[in-house]
Amino acid sequence: MKVSYNKLWKLLIDRKMSTAALRKQVGIAPNTLTKLRHDEAVTLDVLGRICEELGVNIGDIMDFVY
């Protein structure tokens, strides 16, 4: 099952937040950010921390692509 994080990137643009700032605020590793950029699966823990930091639900940052 493929995932798409396009919603996350659009949300960051709308909030004028860089990916580096997100990475530092959430405390995720650079390789995890690379996985997000390449639409690869990451743990629910990481997605949960991103959602908590941004104040959104998981459906606001990702989609499953069929």
C-alpha positions in Angstrom: 0.0 0.0 0.0 1.4 3.3 -1.0 1.2 6.6 0.9 1.3 10.2 -0.1 2.4 13.0 2.1 1.4 15.8 -0.3 -1.0 17.2 2.3 1.8 17.6 4.8 3.9 19.6 2.3 1.0 21.8 1.4 0.2 22.4 5.1 3.8 23.4 5.7 3.7 25.8 2.8 0.5 27.3 4.1 2.0 27.8 7.6 5.3 29.1 6.1 7.2 26.4 7.9 10.3 24.7 6.5 10.9 21.0 6.6 14.0 21.6 8.7 12.0 23.5 11.2 9.4 20.7 11.4 12.2 18.1 11.8 13.8 20.0 14.7 10.4 20.8 16.4 9.2 17.2 16.2 12.6 15.6 16.9 12.7 13.3 13.9 15.9 12.0 12.2 17.0 13.3 8.9 16.5 9.8 7.3 12.9 9.8 8.5 12.3 13.1 6.7 13.9 11.6 3.6 11.4 8.7 3.8 8.5 11.3 4.1 9.8 13.1 1.0 9.9 9.9 -1.0 6.4 8.9 0.1 7.7 5.9 2.0 6.1 4.4 5.1 7.1 5.7 8.5 6.0 4.7 12.0 2.7 5.8 13.5 4.7 7.3 16.4 6.4 9.8 14.0 3.1 10.6 12.3 1.5 11.1 15.6 4.2 13.5 16.8 3.9 15.5 13.5 0.2 15.7 14.0 0.5 16.8 17.6 3.0 19.5 16.7 0.9 20.8 13.9 -2.4 20.4 15.7 -4.0 18.2 13.0 -5.3 14.7 12.5 -3.4 12.1 10.5 -5.8 12.4 7.5 -4.7 16.1 7.3 -1.1 15.1 6.5 -1.3 11.9 4.5 -3.4 9.8 2.1 -3.3 6.1 1.1 -2.9 5.8 -2.7 -4.5 2.8 -4.3 
